[in-house]
Amino acid sequence: MRQDPTREGSVGFLVHEVARLLRRRFEDEARLHGFTLPQWRALAVIARSEGLSQVNLAAAIDNDQMTVSGIVSRLEKRGLIERYADPNDSRAKLARLTPAGSELVATARNVGRGLYEKALGGLTTAQREGLVESLEQIRDNLNTMTAAEKESV
């Protein structure tokens, strides 16, 4: 029996709703700290991959290069990151966190952990593990779809 994907309670509907609500809660938290969610995401990516170019950062946070340029400029003006010349390409700039940026990333991680704990409240360890495994399988299924399969959906 096929489930109506627009019906409340379907997997697609629920995944979309959960993602939307998580994003909204993170945006609310970011705003309390004077940031936008894309700024927080950029800081997190720079923290994981110091020396990232703006082109790679744009791809990592799924934003266009012009938007990322503005994000990086604002983060630099606030003293959270510093840009420096790419030793392999004099035209490119790389970014790294400043100590203040590292502090903010730690705060953001704590906020994120708290939000996830609240979201996953009431789930047992086994349920959490099963949820992660199921979402990974769905992601992998979607990533391995052929062009023909994508068109037929």
Backbone torsions as a table, in degrees:
resi	resn	phi	psi	omega
1	MET	NA	124.9	179.8
2	ARG	-83.8	137.0	178.6
3	GLN	-90.6	139.2	176.9
4	ASP	-69.5	116.4	-176.2
5	PRO	-65.9	-15.4	179.0
6	THR	-93.0	-6.8	-177.8
7	ARG	-79.3	133.3	176.3
8	GLU	-58.0	134.2	-178.1
9	GLY	102.9	-13.4	176.3
10	SER	-75.2	157.1	-178.5
11	VAL	-58.6	-48.3	-178.5
12	GLY	-59.6	-45.9	179.8
13	PHE	-61.2	-46.4	-177.7
14	LEU	-66.4	-42.0	178.2
15	VAL	-60.5	-44.2	179.0
16	HIS	-62.6	-46.4	-178.7
17	GLU	-63.2	-43.9	179.7
18	VAL	-63.5	-45.0	179.2
19	ALA	-61.7	-42.7	179.4
20	ARG	-62.4	-46.0	-178.9
21	LEU	-67.9	-40.1	176.1
22	LEU	-61.3	-44.8	179.4
23	ARG	-60.9	-43.6	-179.8
24	ARG	-62.7	-43.0	179.7
25	ARG	-65.9	-40.1	176.5
26	PHE	-64.3	-40.2	177.4
27	GLU	-61.4	-42.3	177.8
28	ASP	-60.0	-45.4	179.5
29	GLU	-65.2	-43.4	179.6
30	ALA	-59.6	-43.6	-179.4
31	ARG	-60.1	-38.9	178.2
32	LEU	-60.3	-26.8	179.8
33	HIS	-99.6	7.5	176.4
34	GLY	80.3	27.7	-177.8
35	PHE	-130.8	166.4	170.1
36	THR	-100.3	160.7	177.6
37	LEU	-60.5	-43.3	176.9
38	PRO	-59.7	-34.3	176.7
39	GLN	-65.2	-43.4	178.5
40	TRP	-63.6	-41.8	-180.0
41	ARG	-63.5	-41.9	179.2
42	ALA	-61.7	-44.4	178.2
43	LEU	-60.0	-42.6	-179.3
44	ALA	-63.6	-41.8	-180.0
45	VAL	-67.5	-42.7	178.6
46	ILE	-63.1	-37.1	178.2
47	ALA	-63.2	-38.2	-179.5
48	ARG	-77.8	-30.4	-173.2
49	SER	-134.8	71.4	-180.0
50	GLU	-58.1	142.4	179.0
51	GLY	84.6	27.4	179.7
52	LEU	-84.7	137.7	175.5
53	SER	-77.0	162.3	178.5
54	GLN	-64.2	-33.0	177.8
55	VAL	-62.7	-47.3	179.5
56	ASN	-69.2	-35.5	177.1
57	LEU	-63.9	-42.8	178.9
58	ALA	-58.6	-43.9	179.0
59	ALA	-65.1	-40.9	-176.6
60	ALA	-66.4	-34.6	-179.4
61	ILE	-103.2	8.1	174.6
62	ASP	57.5	52.0	176.9
63	ASN	-134.7	159.7	178.7
64	ASP	-76.6	161.1	-174.6
65	GLN	-63.9	-35.2	179.5
66	MET	-66.1	-42.0	178.4
67	THR	-63.6	-44.0	-179.7
68	VAL	-64.7	-35.8	177.0
69	SER	-58.8	-43.9	177.6
70	GLY	-66.0	-41.2	178.6
71	ILE	-61.1	-48.2	-178.6
72	VAL	-62.7	-41.5	178.3
73	SER	-60.9	-44.6	-179.9
74	ARG	-65.7	-39.7	178.8
75	LEU	-66.2	-37.2	178.1
76	GLU	-67.4	-43.4	178.9
77	LYS	-61.2	-30.7	179.2
78	ARG	-83.9	-0.9	177.7
79	GLY	76.6	23.2	-177.2
80	LEU	-96.4	-24.4	175.1
81	ILE	-136.5	163.9	170.8
82	GLU	-131.4	144.1	177.9
83	ARG	-104.3	146.2	179.1
84	TYR	-146.3	159.9	-176.1
85	ALA	-67.7	139.3	174.6
86	ASP	-72.3	122.2	-178.7
87	PRO	-64.8	-18.8	-179.2
88	ASN	-98.6	-10.4	-178.2
89	ASP	-152.4	102.5	-174.0
90	SER	-63.1	-18.1	179.0
91	ARG	-81.8	-21.5	-174.1
92	ALA	-94.4	150.1	174.9
93	LYS	-115.5	142.7	176.6
94	LEU	-111.3	161.9	-177.6
95	ALA	-127.7	145.7	173.4
96	ARG	-143.2	156.8	179.8
97	LEU	-74.3	148.4	168.0
98	THR	-91.4	171.8	175.3
99	PRO	-56.1	-39.3	178.0
100	ALA	-64.5	-37.7	177.4
101	GLY	-65.0	-39.7	178.2
102	SER	-63.1	-39.7	177.5
103	GLU	-62.8	-43.1	-179.4
104	LEU	-66.7	-37.6	177.4
105	VAL	-62.4	-41.4	177.9
106	ALA	-61.6	-41.9	177.1
107	THR	-62.5	-45.2	-179.4
108	ALA	-62.0	-39.7	178.5
109	ARG	-64.0	-40.9	177.5
110	ASN	-63.9	-42.6	177.1
111	VAL	-60.8	-45.3	179.6
112	GLY	-61.2	-44.5	178.4
113	ARG	-60.3	-43.9	179.3
114	GLY	-62.6	-41.4	179.6
115	LEU	-65.2	-44.4	179.0
116	TYR	-64.2	-40.0	178.0
117	GLU	-61.8	-41.1	178.0
118	LYS	-65.5	-44.2	-179.3
119	ALA	-63.6	-36.4	-176.3
120	LEU	-94.9	6.2	179.6
121	GLY	-54.2	138.0	179.0
122	GLY	89.2	-9.8	177.0
123	LEU	-92.1	136.4	176.4
124	THR	-73.9	167.3	176.6
125	THR	-57.8	-42.8	179.9
126	ALA	-63.6	-40.7	178.5
127	GLN	-65.3	-41.0	178.2
128	ARG	-62.7	-45.1	179.1
129	GLU	-63.2	-41.9	178.4
130	GLY	-64.1	-38.7	177.8
131	LEU	-63.1	-46.4	179.0
132	VAL	-61.4	-46.6	179.3
133	GLU	-60.1	-41.9	-179.8
134	SER	-65.5	-44.6	179.6
135	LEU	-66.2	-37.7	176.2
136	GLU	-62.8	-40.4	179.2
137	GLN	-65.0	-43.1	178.1
138	ILE	-61.2	-46.5	178.3
139	ARG	-58.6	-46.6	-179.4
140	ASP	-63.5	-40.0	177.8
141	ASN	-60.4	-43.6	-178.8
142	LEU	-70.3	-35.7	179.2
143	ASN	-69.8	-25.6	-176.9
144	THR	-98.6	5.8	178.0
145	MET	-65.9	138.2	175.5
146	THR	-77.9	165.7	178.2
147	ALA	-58.6	-40.5	179.9
148	ALA	-64.9	-40.7	178.7
149	GLU	-64.8	-39.9	179.0
150	LYS	-62.7	-39.9	-178.9
151	GLU	-69.2	-32.2	-176.2
152	SER	-81.0	-9.6	-178.7
153	VAL	-79.2	NA	NA
